[in-house]
Amino acid sequence: MADVLVIGGGPVGLFMGALLLQHGVSVRILEQRTGPEPHSRAIGIHPPSLDALQGIGVAENLVAEGVPIRRGIALGGGARLAEMSFAGVSNRFPFVLALPQSRTEAVLEERVRQLDAGALHRGVRVTRLHHDGGGRVTAEASTGGAAVRHSAALVVAADGVRSTVRAQLGTAVRAKNYPDSYLMGDFADSTGFGPDAALFLESAGIVESFPLPGGLRRWVVRLADPGSGGNARWLVKRIGERTGIDVDPASNSMLSSFGVRARLARRMVHGRTALIGDAAHEISPIGGQGMNLGWLDAVALAPVILASLRGADVGADLRNFEVSRMAAAARAARQSEINMSLGRPLPVVPLSVRNRAIAAAAAMPAVNGFVARRFTMQ
Ligand SMILES: Cc1cc2nc3c(=O)[nH]c(=O)nc-3n(C[C@H](O)[C@H](O)[C@H](O)COP(=O)(O)OP(=O)(O)OC[C@H]3O[C@@H](n4cnc5c(N)ncnc54)[C@H](O)[C@@H]3O)c2cc1C
């Protein structure tokens, strides 16, 4: 028995758990994986998220481990087209923090354990939820072959893109598939860009490059045809052809290819259960917003949960939560579409014309500031 069950111990579920534990709520986080996820999916933590992470006391640790990206540079045809500074986007955190998701999750997990050593239950896979009479919800789950049940007054489902809870609730989803696909890899940094992010707008397709801790750099290359990617050597060859930068294939520490789709749940609240994070909205990784969006869902939901546990009528607050967070997800999906469109070949406008237009627009301080704020989810 707990006040709140959080299903899924990814970055969003762990953050939600820590936020509630900090307010003295009794929380159980049920996570099917027995150990941490090693894959470094998300690397960008935006300023509003750093404010939120400061609220649970982990922003300093994350900043100490990550690389603050204070500037983005756009290049094309060997020329520097534009620069965008993040200096004006936030007083406290005027940067995007680059840190592999695996490290972010480790810091969040440590915080959860500090707040309540028994809150996180690993190796527990939730299979079914049912509402009991008397205002409680029970999760049926399996762990090590045995069946277990956990019950609570409220459930937060942060169980990711293939959410079992969303499927069981029968939540309708607005789905969109995109023609874009990418190959990404982490390598030793040989660029000289230091902590800057770089965007290469090239006719063969966009190349993105971000600093990572430990002298590494993430490279993301748009593929001309879905499925045309190869191994680390193949990726390095494409980076060299498009940017002229030599990257050592032997230094590769992560390689992943992905296609892009968006899935927006049409509801986030069902009785005593709320969906947050990727369970509620899957956004293109291009632009790096998915994890950040999920944390901000949790920030919006926490006060409603606290009021509900105090016995307040939170019907209107829940509706506000749902409407505002679904709108935020739709905005993020549109922003990611803009980001992806930058990397597509343009059938009508020659690349040089487009790049000149980008350079001219970025030279206008108002436009530059607006884009910087949009890129950092402000
Ligand atoms: C290549 C790539 C790059 C990305 N880059 C960025 C970026 O730079 N910035 C950004 O903000 N986002 C980025 N994202 C998106 C980001 O990774 C996700 O938005 C984020 O992981 C969502 O977190 P979550 O906790 O909602 O879901 P998840 O991370 O998927 O966590 C869900 C958890 O629930 C658990 N679970 C699932 N089902 C059950 C069940 N039935 N019972 C118990 N546990 C269950 C899973 O094991 C998992 O641990 C990227 C994604 C990809 C693929």
Ligand as a Chemical Component Dictionary entry (heavy atoms), coordinates in Angstrom:
data_LIG
# 
_chem_comp.id                   LIG 
_chem_comp.type                 NON-POLYMER 
_chem_comp.pdbx_formal_charge   0 
_chem_comp.three_letter_code    LIG 
# 
loop_
_chem_comp_atom.comp_id 
_chem_comp_atom.atom_id 
_chem_comp_atom.alt_atom_id 
_chem_comp_atom.type_symbol 
_chem_comp_atom.charge 
_chem_comp_atom.model_Cartn_x 
_chem_comp_atom.model_Cartn_y 
_chem_comp_atom.model_Cartn_z 
_chem_comp_atom.pdbx_ordinal 
LIG C1  C1  C 0 18.043 8.350  -30.111 1  
LIG C2  C2  C 0 17.271 9.155  -29.126 2  
LIG C3  C3  C 0 17.770 10.392 -28.695 3  
LIG C4  C4  C 0 17.015 11.168 -27.810 4  
LIG N1  N1  N 0 17.501 12.386 -27.409 5  
LIG C5  C5  C 0 16.775 13.149 -26.551 6  
LIG C6  C6  C 0 17.295 14.380 -26.031 7  
LIG O1  O1  O 0 18.404 14.797 -26.341 8  
LIG N2  N2  N 0 16.518 15.073 -25.154 9  
LIG C7  C7  C 0 15.275 14.627 -24.756 10 
LIG O2  O2  O 0 14.617 15.318 -23.966 11 
LIG N3  N3  N 0 14.789 13.434 -25.195 12 
LIG C8  C8  C 0 15.499 12.701 -26.067 13 
LIG N4  N4  N 0 15.034 11.477 -26.466 14 
LIG C9  C9  C 0 13.756 10.983 -25.927 15 
LIG C10 C10 C 0 13.946 10.390 -24.530 16 
LIG O3  O3  O 0 14.881 9.338  -24.573 17 
LIG C11 C11 C 0 12.613 9.913  -24.014 18 
LIG O4  O4  O 0 11.664 10.949 -24.184 19 
LIG C12 C12 C 0 12.686 9.524  -22.534 20 
LIG O5  O5  O 0 13.418 8.349  -22.342 21 
LIG C13 C13 C 0 11.272 9.323  -21.980 22 
LIG O6  O6  O 0 11.364 8.955  -20.643 23 
LIG P1  P1  P 0 10.206 8.111  -19.958 24 
LIG O7  O7  O 0 10.657 7.915  -18.543 25 
LIG O8  O8  O 0 8.894  8.735  -20.250 26 
LIG O9  O9  O 0 10.191 6.733  -20.754 27 
LIG P2  P2  P 0 11.320 5.611  -20.829 28 
LIG O10 O10 O 0 12.671 6.205  -20.810 29 
LIG O11 O11 O 0 10.966 4.741  -21.982 30 
LIG O12 O12 O 0 11.132 4.823  -19.475 31 
LIG C14 C14 C 0 10.000 3.994  -19.286 32 
LIG C15 C15 C 0 10.362 2.960  -18.247 33 
LIG O13 O13 O 0 9.215  2.182  -17.955 34 
LIG C16 C16 C 0 9.595  0.827  -17.847 35 
LIG N5  N5  N 0 8.407  0.010  -18.137 36 
LIG C17 C17 C 0 7.767  -0.118 -19.329 37 
LIG N6  N6  N 0 6.705  -0.920 -19.222 38 
LIG C18 C18 C 0 6.665  -1.313 -17.913 39 
LIG C19 C19 C 0 5.782  -2.166 -17.172 40 
LIG N7  N7  N 0 4.726  -2.761 -17.736 41 
LIG N8  N8  N 0 6.041  -2.370 -15.847 42 
LIG C20 C20 C 0 7.101  -1.759 -15.251 43 
LIG N9  N9  N 0 7.972  -0.973 -15.914 44 
LIG C21 C21 C 0 7.746  -0.723 -17.221 45 
LIG C22 C22 C 0 10.708 0.658  -18.870 46 
LIG O14 O14 O 0 11.546 -0.438 -18.581 47 
LIG C23 C23 C 0 11.436 1.999  -18.750 48 
LIG O15 O15 O 0 12.484 1.947  -17.817 49 
LIG C24 C24 C 0 15.770 10.686 -27.342 50 
LIG C25 C25 C 0 15.296 9.425  -27.760 51 
LIG C26 C26 C 0 16.036 8.677  -28.627 52 
LIG C27 C27 C 0 15.499 7.332  -29.052 53 
# 
loop_
_chem_comp_bond.comp_id 
_chem_comp_bond.atom_id_1 
_chem_comp_bond.atom_id_2 
_chem_comp_bond.value_order 
_chem_comp_bond.pdbx_ordinal 
LIG C1  C2  SING 1  
LIG C2  C3  SING 2  
LIG C2  C26 DOUB 3  
LIG C3  C4  DOUB 4  
LIG C4  N1  SING 5  
LIG C4  C24 SING 6  
LIG N1  C5  DOUB 7  
LIG C5  C6  SING 8  
LIG C5  C8  SING 9  
LIG C6  O1  DOUB 10 
LIG C6  N2  SING 11 
LIG N2  C7  SING 12 
LIG C7  O2  DOUB 13 
LIG C7  N3  SING 14 
LIG N3  C8  DOUB 15 
LIG C8  N4  SING 16 
LIG N4  C9  SING 17 
LIG N4  C24 SING 18 
LIG C9  C10 SING 19 
LIG C10 O3  SING 20 
LIG C10 C11 SING 21 
LIG C11 O4  SING 22 
LIG C11 C12 SING 23 
LIG C12 O5  SING 24 
LIG C12 C13 SING 25 
LIG C13 O6  SING 26 
LIG O6  P1  SING 27 
LIG P1  O7  DOUB 28 
LIG P1  O8  SING 29 
LIG P1  O9  SING 30 
LIG O9  P2  SING 31 
LIG P2  O10 DOUB 32 
LIG P2  O11 SING 33 
LIG P2  O12 SING 34 
LIG O12 C14 SING 35 
LIG C14 C15 SING 36 
LIG C15 O13 SING 37 
LIG C15 C23 SING 38 
LIG O13 C16 SING 39 
LIG C16 N5  SING 40 
LIG C16 C22 SING 41 
LIG N5  C17 SING 42 
LIG N5  C21 SING 43 
LIG C17 N6  DOUB 44 
LIG N6  C18 SING 45 
LIG C18 C19 SING 46 
LIG C18 C21 DOUB 47 
LIG C19 N7  SING 48 
LIG C19 N8  DOUB 49 
LIG N8  C20 SING 50 
LIG C20 N9  DOUB 51 
LIG N9  C21 SING 52 
LIG C22 O14 SING 53 
LIG C22 C23 SING 54 
LIG C23 O15 SING 55 
LIG C24 C25 DOUB 56 
LIG C25 C26 SING 57 
LIG C26 C27 SING 58 
# 
